[in-house]
Amino acid sequence: MPSRHQKSSRATAFGWDLVVWRSLALLACIVGAGTVGYVWIEGWSAWKSFFFTIVTLSTVGYSDNNLSEAGQRFTAVLMIVGIGAVSYTATSLLNRAISTAAHPERRIMQRIQHMQNHYIVCGLGRTGHRVIERLRQADAQVVAIDADSKAVEHAREHNIAAIEGDASLDETLAEAGVDRAIALAAVTSSDAVNALICLTARALAPNITVIARAEDESSIRKLRRAGATNVVSPASYGGDGVAEHMLHPEVAHLLPGLQGENAALNFAEVFITQTSPHHERTIAELSNEHPRVVVIASRPRNAEVIVCPSPTHKLQDGEVLVVAGLPADVNALRPAGSLA
């Protein structure tokens, strides 16, 4: 739940926005009134009247331009009111700048507001940090959420857009831009909290991809019912990894080098559409054109995943391919389909 300090700082920032806009509006009205006043009293052109008004308010000094007595009186009033308004506006802008610099949360919220197609990570534990690290290696925009102020502060020190709050609340996910995000990961240490996050995210953004962490394998089904697209069990992954090291030590030794920041092998999804050059073509034809790219799996629209599809398998609209290859070879598929 957002702390009292968070709510206060946001209210203060909002208040300063109103003060700044009101002071600027007041100054604009005074400039407009001064311009109209000189046109009416002295019969000057609009430009000369505007210029004389600006000179008066800036106090840079000028000749009286043979002002009439009425014009002199008007100028005196304009100087008293206008200079006060200029001072008030300058003070408001200065306070606004100081407020922004003094509240890093405000800068972060402004940064998040400009994000589109970003990723949200709920939970800044070991799993959350690893997820964020991988996303940032892929140059993805990331927003992190955690209720622990120290964890949030640590993340911000590493230039991560982090929000302090309860990720299961509507307002917290809304602040993170869940309606504009591509995917959300609920990776706190509590399966119950992750389930609440899934429910909230699914309600606010029905089409978002939600990945949940399950500490207890008995929670996997519950998390799926709560709205998780996929559920990851660290215990299962860890156990599988240990078994692989025992059964196939060489394979287990090589796999880490194929993933990560300096990976030699890239994995990607290729979306086939009606406008793709490979639409209605076979896997064999795709392989002939891109011999250094391996098609690992295929998922036709509204169908089950096909592992190692047959060379004669024909690609259809809406089909998704999982491919692997060297970065340059995988990127060469971009004109052929929509590569993610």
Buried (B, 14 or more C-beta within 10 A) or exposed (E): EBEEEBEEBBEEBEEBEEBBEEBBEBBEEBBEBBBBBBBEBBEBEEEBBBBBBBEBBEEEEEEEEEBEEEBEEBBEEBBEBBBEBBEBBEEBBEEBEEBBEEBBBBEBBEEBEEBEEBBBBBBBBEBBBEBBBBBBEEEBBBBBBBBEEEBBEBBBEEEBBBBBBBBBBEEBBEBBBBEBBBBBBBBBEBBBBBBBBBBBBBEBBEEBBBBBBBBEEEBBEBBBEBBBBEBBBEEEEEEEEEEBBEEEEEEBEEBEEEEEEEBEBBBBBBBBEEEBEBBEBBBEBBBEBBEEBBBEBBBBEEEEEBEEBEEEBBBBBBBBBBBBBBEEBBEBBEEBBBBE
